[in-house]
C-alpha cells in the first residue's frame, strides 16, 4: 500500500519548553492541502506556541515539523515564503488607506508597481472593501480591519495559512464573511490551520479538530467523530440540592457548558431514544427525589471541550506565548 501523500503541514513528536516549563509534549498534527484543521484548547494548552513553531517564529526543542514540504528549522526561509500568519489583532497601518496597505505589502513581496496595484484592487474587491479602499484605515470598523489584515496576508498567495483566533471581537456578519473566505481558500487548495475560542467556528469550518490539553493532543478527529465520542446525545439534569448534585456527579465526566456550578446542572451521555432516557433517569434517581428537571439535547463541541479539558471556551483565553 502506498503511503498517504505528504500534508501541507506535518508535525511529529513536537516538543517545546520555556526554561523548566514544558509547553508541548510530543504533539502530532497533519493538515493536507485544501484542508482546515481547528486547534482548540484551554488557557496554557500550547496553541499559540504550536502556531509560532509552524510559522518559524520560535524553534522546536524536539520532533519533526514540515510546512509546505520544508523543514521549519533547516529550510526556514522557504517556509516563510510559502505561508501567511494572521494574528489575533489586525496588523495594518492606520495612517494609510486600505489600498495603500495592500499595495505596500505587494511591493514588499516583490511585485512590480503595476502588478501590486492589480493585486490590491483584486483583494479589495474579494473582501468587499473596494468602496473603502481609498479611505484611511483609521476610519474602518473592526470587521473591516480584520478583513483588510487577512487580505494583506493573501497578497503572496500562500500555500499554508495560519489564523490565530481570526474572528475575535467581530460582529456576526463580519465573522460570516471571514468564514466564507476561509472556505474559498480551502476549496482552492490552501491548507488552513486556525486556533479559535468559538466552538461553532470549528464545527462550521474545520474538516478536523485537534484538542490540546496540557501540551498534548487530548483528542483529534472530525467534528462529528468528536461529538460522537462525547455521546450522541446528552441528558442534562438539575439536581435537587448540593447533596444530590454530589451523588449524581460521581456518575458523569460531563460538565454542562455555560451553566455555573451553582445551578446544580449535570450532563449524562445517552443514545437519545425514549427507552434509554427513562432507564437512565431510573438508574440515577430511583427514589425520584434527586432530580428536579431534565432535558435531552444533541452533544456539541462544547461538551467535547469540557469533557476533555474540564474548562469552558469562555475561560480558554491564552496568555502570552503559551
N, C-alpha and C positions, 0 to 999 in steps of 0.2 A: 504494500500500500504506500502511495506517495505521501510524504509529509505535507501538512497544510501549507499554503503559501505564506511567506513572511508577512506579518502585520505591519501597518504603518507605525505602530508603537508596540514594542516587545520589551517587557520588563520581567526579569527572572532573578529572584533572590535579592532584590534591592534592600539594602540596609543603610541606615544613616543615623548618626548620633551627633549631638551638640555637647561637647565636653563629655561628662559622665551620663548625660541624659540620652537614652536610646529613643529615637523618634519613629523609625521604621525598622521592622523585623522581617526580613526575607519576603518582601512583597512581590507577587507575580501579577502582571496585568497584560492585557493584549487588546489592541484596537485595530481592526482591519481597515483598509482603505474604504471610505464610504460608510464607516461605522460610527456610532455615537455611544460612548461609554460615560455614564454618570458616576462620579466618585462622591459618595456620601460618607459622613462620619461626624461624631460629636466633637466638642471642643478638645483640641490637642490630639486628634486621631492621626494626623500626619498628612492631610490632604494637600495643604499648601506646600509642604516640603516635597511631596511627590511631584507636584507640578514644577517646582523650582528645579528639581533634578532633571526632569524631562526637558525643560526649556534651557538647560545648561547654565542656570543662574547659580547653582551650587553643585558640588560633585558628590557622587555616591561613595560610601565607605566600602561597600561590597556589592557584588551582583553584576549582572549584565543588563545594560539599558541601551536600546537602539531605537532611534526615531527616524522615520523615513529611510530606513535601511542603514543609517550611520550610527556609530558608537558615540554617545554623548561626551565621552572623555577624550578619545583619540581623534575624533572627527568633529570636534565642536563647531567649527566654522561652517561645515556643510550642514549640520543640524540647524544652525541658526538661519541659514538661507532657505531652509525648507519649512520653517514653522512660523506661526504667529501666536502671540500671547496677549490676551485682553484681560486685564486685572479687574479688581472689584470697583475701581474708581476710574472714570473717564480721564485718559491722559491726552488731552487736547489743549491747544494754545488758544486761550480766550481772547487774545489780542488780534488774532487772525480771523478771517471768515472761514466758513466751512470749506469752501472751495480751495482757499489758500492752504489750509491744513492738509488736505489730501494732495494738492499739487506739490507741496514741500516734501511730504512723505514719499511721493512717487519719484521726485528728483533724487532724494537720498537713496532710493532703491536702484538708481541707475538709469531711469527712463529719460528720454530726451524731453525737451520742453513741450513739444507738440504731443508726444505720447503721454506725458504727465497730465496735460490738460484734458486729453480724451479720457484717460483713466479716471481722473477726478470727476468729470461730468457723468461718466457711466455709473460710478459708485454712488454719487449723489442721487441719481435717478433710481437706482436699485433700492436705496434705503429711504426713499420718499423725502429727500432733502433738497430737491432741485430748486424749489422756490426760496428756500432759506439759505442756499449756497453762498449768496452774496452778503449775508449778514454776519456780523461779528458773533463768535461763538458765545460770548458772554450774555447774549440775548436769548440763547437756546434754553429750552426746558431740559430737565434731567433726562427724559427719554430721548430727546434729540441728541444730546451729548453722547449718550451711550451708543446710539446708532452711528454717530459720526466716528466714535472711537473704534467700533467694530469695522466700519468701512475702511478706516486707516489701516487696520490690521490685515485687510484683504487686498491691499494695494499690490503686494508681491505675489498674489495668488498662491498662498501656502498650501502645501500638501497635508500638513497637520496643523490643527487649530486647537489651542488651549484656551478655555474660557473659565476664569476663576470667579464664580458667582456673578455671572454677567447681567442678571436682571435684578440684583439687589436694589431696592428703593424705587423700582419702576412702577408706574401705574399699569393696570391690567392690559390696556390697549398696547402700550409700548412693549410689554412682555410678549404678547401675542405676535407682534411684528418681529421681534428678535427670534422667537421660536420658528417662525416661517423661514427666516434667513438661514437658520441652522439646518432646517430640513432641506432647503435647496442646496446648501453646500454639501451635505452628506450625499444627496442624490447625484451630485456632480463628481463624487469620488473623494471629497476631502474627509479625512479622519478627524473626528472631534472628540476631545476629552474635556468634560466640564465638571466643575465642582458646583454644588448648589445646596441651599438650605430649603428649597421648595421641593417637597416630595412630589407634588403634582407635576413639576417641571421634569423631573427624572422619569416619571411614569409616561409623560406625553412624548418626550424627545428620545429617550435612550433605547438602543437595541439591547444593551446590557447594563446592569448596575452592579457596582462593587461597593460594599460597605466596609470602611476602615474603622477599626476599634483598637485603641491602644497600640497603634502602629502595625497592626496585622489585618489581613483581609478576612473579616469575620464571615462574609458570605458574598457570592458572586453568581450572577445568572440573569436571565431576562426578568423584567418586572413581574411577569406572570408566574415564573418559577419561584421567585422570592415570596410573592404573596401566597402561593400555594403552600410553601414551607411554613408559613405563619398560621395556616389553617384557611381553608377556602372561605369560611365564614367565621364570625365571632359572636358568641353570646355575651353581651355586655349587661352586667347586673349591678344593682346598687344594694349594698349590704345594709342590714337593719341597724347597725351600730358599729362602733370600733371593735368590739369583741368578735362580732360576726365577720367583720372585714378581715381580721387577723386569721380566723379559721379558714375562710374562703381563699385567702391569699396563699395558703400553703399548697393549693391545688393548681396554681397557674403561674406562668412566667410572663404573662402578657399584661403590662400596664395599659391604661386607656389613654390614647392621645387627647391632649387639650382638656383634660379633666384633672384638677388639682386633687391631691390626696384627701383633702377634707370632704370631698364629695362621696367617698367610700365606694368608688366605682372600680370594677374589675372586669376583665375580658377572658373568655374561655374559648379555645378553638372548637369548632363544631362543623359537621357536614352541612348544616343549614336546613336539613329536612325536619319536618314536624316531629317525627318519631324520636330522632336523636336529641332534639332540643328538650322534649318532655323528659326523656330519660336522664339527660344531663342535669336538668333542674331538680329532678327527684334525688339524684345522687348528691348534689351539692346541698340541697335543703330538704332532707327527708321530713323534718317536722314542720316545714312551710312557715318558719318564723325567722329565717336568716336573710331572706332576700325580699326587698320591698318593691323592686321594679326591675324589668329586664327588657332587652330589645335584641334583635338579630340583625347583623349587618355584614356586608362583604368586607373581607380583610383588605387593607390598603398598605402602601409602602410605609406609612406612619407606624403601623403595627409591626412591620418587619424591623424598622429602625429602632423602635422601643424594645422589642424582644431581644435584639442583638446587642444594643448599647446601653439600655437602661436609662436613656435620656430622651428628650423631645427635640425635634428640629429647631424649635424656638430657642433652646438652650445651647445650640451647637455652634455658636459664633466662635470662630477660631482665632486666637490672638497671635500676633507676631508672625514668626516664620514657621510655626508648627503645622 
